[in-house]
Amino acid sequence: MNGDTDFTGRKVLVVGGSSGIGNGIAHAFRQRGAAVHVWGTRASAEDYDPAEGSDLTGLGYTCVDVSDPDAIEAAPLPFADNSSGGLDVLVLSQGTVLYKRGEFAREGWDKVMAVNLDSLMNCARKFKPQLAATGGSLITVSSVAGFGANVGNPAYAASKAGAVSLTRTLGNAWAGEGIRVNGIAPGLVDTKLTKVTTQHPDRLAGSLARIPQGRLGTPEDMAGAVLFLASPLAAYVTGQTLIVDGGLTL
Ligand SMILES: NC(=O)c1ccc[n+]([C@@H]2O[C@H](COP(=O)([O-])OP(=O)(O)OC[C@H]3O[C@@H](n4cnc5c(N)ncnc54)[C@H](OP(=O)(O)O)[C@@H]3O)[C@@H](O)[C@H]2O)c1
């Protein structure tokens, strides 16, 4: 295995690693030797189905509703029993979206902002000491929606723009403590979040026509960029959000 992307002995937590993009990222680290733990919303790992894009084989699991800051604070530290408590990589891939103009209503706005933006800061704050202990790396998952208007989803777009901004500021603020903070902004990836597009033939065709590379992204495509950002290859990169969209935003 190439040394730069060999994560043997590294400890990785993927919040939102129970499905979709985060699940792909979790397995990419696991396949490269890391011990990987994920957080999700269901009571136990057995409640997830690989057929739905949620393969928890070989991953540790804790149920934490990240829309609740107290739940984040109270959550047990993964790897606490088998290590000195350090964390090498924290990936924040949690995310939600509401359709049918739900994000224009107060409750919908609050829910999406809580999961997509507030929880990033709450998780980052909680794990900062563990990341500082290893000289670790924090990686956010925002979206190309953070770089433009998203007419039906004001909270989704604003929260993702906020995630890009937070990535920049934490990258700056924590560089002196040896923590690198970067992010990826995915384009369109087939997950349960995007079924409203991918399972609708006309919408899917319209989306594909706007992607210069002519295909949807995969969780593996997203994982490639995350592995790079977490690896020594990106040792001098911080505060950046890498757009991974097959050219969609070009
Ligand atoms: N798919 C795309 O095209 C696309 C494009 C741009 C950005 N993104 C971003 O990529 C990230 C992953 O999304 P995805 O597409 O992979 O969708 P997904 O399959 O629905 O994954 C979302 C993840 O977030 C977790 N989550 C949601 N609400 C949570 C809560 N309150 N507490 C704890 N965990 C919560 C989910 O847990 P459960 O598994 O328990 O539901 C799941 O692990 C999100 O930030 C999303 O905005 C996706």
The ligand as an SDF file (V2000), in Angstrom:
LIG
                    3D

 48 52  0  0  0  0  0  0  0  0999 V2000
  -25.8190   13.1850   -2.2240 N   0  0  0  0  0  0  0  0  0  0  0  0
  -25.4720   14.3320   -2.7910 C   0  0  0  0  0  0  0  0  0  0  0  0
  -25.6580   14.5520   -3.9950 O   0  0  0  0  0  0  0  0  0  0  0  0
  -24.8190   15.4090   -1.9740 C   0  0  0  0  0  0  0  0  0  0  0  0
  -24.3690   16.5440   -2.6380 C   0  0  0  0  0  0  0  0  0  0  0  0
  -23.7340   17.5410   -1.9130 C   0  0  0  0  0  0  0  0  0  0  0  0
  -23.5380   17.3930   -0.5550 C   0  0  0  0  0  0  0  0  0  0  0  0
  -24.0160   16.2730    0.0730 N   0  0  0  0  0  0  0  0  0  0  0  0
  -23.7860   16.1780    1.5120 C   0  0  0  0  0  0  0  0  0  0  0  0
  -23.1620   14.9640    1.8100 O   0  0  0  0  0  0  0  0  0  0  0  0
  -23.4450   14.6070    3.1630 C   0  0  0  0  0  0  0  0  0  0  0  0
  -23.9200   13.1670    3.2050 C   0  0  0  0  0  0  0  0  0  0  0  0
  -25.1930   13.0970    2.5540 O   0  0  0  0  0  0  0  0  0  0  0  0
  -25.6160   11.8070    1.7020 P   0  0  0  0  0  0  0  0  0  0  0  0
  -25.9460   12.2860    0.3570 O   0  0  0  0  0  0  0  0  0  0  0  0
  -24.6380   10.7350    1.8780 O   0  0  0  0  0  0  0  0  0  0  0  0
  -27.0330   11.4620    2.3800 O   0  0  0  0  0  0  0  0  0  0  0  0
  -27.4350   10.2970    3.4040 P   0  0  0  0  0  0  0  0  0  0  0  0
  -27.1790    8.9730    2.7910 O   0  0  0  0  0  0  0  0  0  0  0  0
  -28.8260   10.6320    3.8030 O   0  0  0  0  0  0  0  0  0  0  0  0
  -26.4460   10.5080    4.6280 O   0  0  0  0  0  0  0  0  0  0  0  0
  -26.6630   11.5140    5.5880 C   0  0  0  0  0  0  0  0  0  0  0  0
  -25.9890   11.0900    6.8590 C   0  0  0  0  0  0  0  0  0  0  0  0
  -26.2590   12.0730    7.8680 O   0  0  0  0  0  0  0  0  0  0  0  0
  -26.8160   11.4270    8.9990 C   0  0  0  0  0  0  0  0  0  0  0  0
  -27.7460   12.3190    9.7130 N   0  0  0  0  0  0  0  0  0  0  0  0
  -28.7700   13.0300    9.2260 C   0  0  0  0  0  0  0  0  0  0  0  0
  -29.4070   13.6870   10.2080 N   0  0  0  0  0  0  0  0  0  0  0  0
  -28.7450   13.3750   11.3460 C   0  0  0  0  0  0  0  0  0  0  0  0
  -28.9330   13.6930   12.7240 C   0  0  0  0  0  0  0  0  0  0  0  0
  -29.9210   14.4970   13.1400 N   0  0  0  0  0  0  0  0  0  0  0  0
  -28.0680   13.1560   13.6350 N   0  0  0  0  0  0  0  0  0  0  0  0
  -27.0600   12.3280   13.2390 C   0  0  0  0  0  0  0  0  0  0  0  0
  -26.8390   12.0010   11.9560 N   0  0  0  0  0  0  0  0  0  0  0  0
  -27.6850   12.5000   11.0250 C   0  0  0  0  0  0  0  0  0  0  0  0
  -27.5610   10.2260    8.4210 C   0  0  0  0  0  0  0  0  0  0  0  0
  -27.8360    9.2440    9.4220 O   0  0  0  0  0  0  0  0  0  0  0  0
  -28.8340    8.0140    9.0640 P   0  0  0  0  0  0  0  0  0  0  0  0
  -28.0540    7.0990    8.1730 O   0  0  0  0  0  0  0  0  0  0  0  0
  -29.1390    7.4000   10.3780 O   0  0  0  0  0  0  0  0  0  0  0  0
  -30.0210    8.6180    8.3680 O   0  0  0  0  0  0  0  0  0  0  0  0
  -26.5320    9.7680    7.3980 C   0  0  0  0  0  0  0  0  0  0  0  0
  -25.4910    9.0440    8.0000 O   0  0  0  0  0  0  0  0  0  0  0  0
  -24.4940   15.5980    3.6550 C   0  0  0  0  0  0  0  0  0  0  0  0
  -23.8560   16.6150    4.4000 O   0  0  0  0  0  0  0  0  0  0  0  0
  -25.0350   16.1690    2.3610 C   0  0  0  0  0  0  0  0  0  0  0  0
  -25.5970   17.4450    2.5240 O   0  0  0  0  0  0  0  0  0  0  0  0
  -24.6520   15.2890   -0.6000 C   0  0  0  0  0  0  0  0  0  0  0  0
  1  2  1  0
  2  3  2  0
  2  4  1  0
  4  5  1  0
  4 48  2  0
  5  6  2  0
  6  7  1  0
  7  8  2  0
  8  9  1  0
  8 48  1  0
  9 10  1  0
  9 46  1  0
 10 11  1  0
 11 12  1  0
 11 44  1  0
 12 13  1  0
 13 14  1  0
 14 15  2  0
 14 16  1  0
 14 17  1  0
 17 18  1  0
 18 19  2  0
 18 20  1  0
 18 21  1  0
 21 22  1  0
 22 23  1  0
 23 24  1  0
 23 42  1  0
 24 25  1  0
 25 26  1  0
 25 36  1  0
 26 27  1  0
 26 35  1  0
 27 28  2  0
 28 29  1  0
 29 30  1  0
 29 35  2  0
 30 31  1  0
 30 32  2  0
 32 33  1  0
 33 34  2  0
 34 35  1  0
 36 37  1  0
 36 42  1  0
 37 38  1  0
 38 39  2  0
 38 40  1  0
 38 41  1  0
 42 43  1  0
 44 45  1  0
 44 46  1  0
 46 47  1  0
M  CHG  2   8   1  16  -1
M  END
$$$$
